[in-house]
Amino acid sequence: MLVSLFKTKIGRLRIIAFLEGISLILLLFIAMPLKYLFQYPQPVQLMGSVHGALFLLFVFNTVSTGIEQRWRFRTTTWKVLLACIIPFGTFYIDRQILRKQ
């Protein structure tokens, strides 16, 4: 199943969306509390960099996939892009849009 996801552009976008969503959750619910409650900032530095890279990768891949698949920006692309800034949004958008593509 996982190998077949790598073969298509939407499959790769789904994997990136999953990783981006996990990185945001780790940043918000583990790294940030460690920084502000226990004065341990290193996890935020690490997860912030990882999440930033995955965020950019997700945005670029969403736009690229949207162009390739001829998604209408007003009906699909903006929803997928919006999902990456909302915790759990990438999981929702995978279920509602990407899995069906």
Sequence and secondary structure as in RCSB ss.txt:
>XXXX:A:sequence
MLVSLFKTKIGRLRIIAFLEGISLILLLFIAMPLKYLFQYPQPVQLMGSVHGALFLLFVFNTVSTGIEQRWRFRT
TTWKVLLACIIPFGTFYIDRQILRKQ
>XXXX:A:secstr
 HHHHTTSHHHHHHHHHHHHHHHHHHIIIIIHHHHHHH   HHHHHHHHHHHHHHHHHHHHHHHHHHHHT  III
IIHHHHHHTTSTTHHHHHHHHTGGG 
